[in-house]
Amino acid sequence: MRAFFLEKQGSPEKAFRLKEVAEPNPGPGECLIRVEAFGLNYADVMARKGAYRDAPPLPCVLGYDVVGRVVQAPEGASVKTGERVVALTRFGGYAEWAVARAEAVFKIGEEVPAPEATALATQGATAWHCALGTGSLYSGDWAIVSAAAGGVGSLLVQICKVHGLQVAGLAGPSKKSIVVKLGADIFLDRTQGSLFQLWKKYGAGIRPDVIFDTVGGSQARQALHLLNKGGRVVLYGAAGSKGSRNPLSLLSFAWGFGVYSPIPFILRSQSLVGVNMLRLADYKPRHLQKALEGALDLYQNGLLKPLPGHVFPHTELSKAHALLESGLSAGKIAVVWT
């Protein structure tokens, strides 16, 4: 089979090499999948730049999500040989064949485009877990969603609206129409001030009940200052670090979070929740299964729709990576084997 190996850090043109290797052998409880397409995630860009601590040692095959057909399934699996499926992989997705735990493999319709299918895996499961796996959503509450036009953020906006929340979407000015179309009640232009300043200006004195933050650092601290009693801040990213490997920059970023005592959280009945889907997959696979199942259920009932994505042939992997890194894309990027 063919597989893309990340052999060194650097530009996408120089970092990847296409190789012929043996097909993987599924272990106990795993499915073997003939991959139709694999999705790109920003963690892949971080790995390519040497800034993703969970990436396997080089050379390695990246890839968290694939869409394809089951070639082999363990006894008791919910999917059968020949079915088209979407799956979450523990790396190894940039290949023509991949393995995944049976609980992370779900049947999907023949008509579902590859970008939508792969988006429902990583981004869909992440959004569902952030919104509903870490707590409850209550109709009438207010939510702030950072990166509201991103892969996870756009799905979070929709999930919040399905549950009757009022939503403020934070994004760049070029993404305003997307955020509004998704159903956000307020658009916050991140170029016009900090999260704290923007909410003080547009929040009409209301304190948000849940804040989904993908930036971290000082923005996470601002989120806690804004939070209503009984609310929660959900951290599912660290975009504020900008992938830097400079020790001083990383120290500054970490310091931006501030220092916390549990006492104010108890007195205000608030919570600060961190989400790392890789760790969830490692230690709580049933929770990951629930999240993926929940996202697919919303999709199949017409309540959740990933943003229109982009499809690249495998011969243009470097172009796909460059587009993702640029931040100019909206929607999932999928790479199709041709």
Number of C-alpha atoms within 10 A of each C-alpha: 12 15 24 24 19 24 16 18 17 15 14 20 13 12 17 22 15 14 12 10 11 10 16 15 13 17 12 11 14 21 28 24 30 23 26 21 28 32 27 26 23 15 19 22 22 18 22 22 18 17 18 17 10 10 17 13 11 13 14 18 20 27 22 23 32 39 33 25 24 25 18 18 24 18 12 9 15 12 21 19 14 14 17 24 25 32 35 29 22 17 20 23 28 30 29 22 24 32 29 25 23 22 22 24 30 22 18 18 12 10 7 12 15 26 26 25 28 29 30 31 28 26 26 31 27 27 28 26 23 25 22 15 17 17 15 12 20 13 13 13 19 23 27 30 27 25 23 32 28 22 26 28 26 29 30 32 31 23 22 26 21 15 14 15 22 20 26 26 31 27 22 17 14 11 19 20 11 18 27 17 9 20 18 26 16 18 23 27 18 17 12 11 12 15 22 16 13 17 22 14 12 13 16 8 9 14 18 24 23 32 26 28 25 21 18 22 21 18 19 24 17 18 24 20 11 20 22 20 15 14 24 25 26 24 19 20 16 16 14 18 19 13 18 16 13 9 9 10 14 17 11 13 19 17 12 17 15 12 8 9 7 9 9 11 17 11 10 13 13 20 21 16 14 14 16 12 20 17 12 15 18 10 11 12 17 13 17 25 20 17 25 28 21 20 25 25 13 17 16 13 9 9 15 21 21 23 19 14 17 18 18 17 14 21 13 13 20 17 15 21 21 15 15 20 16 8 10 10 17 19 19 26 26 30 24 23 16 9
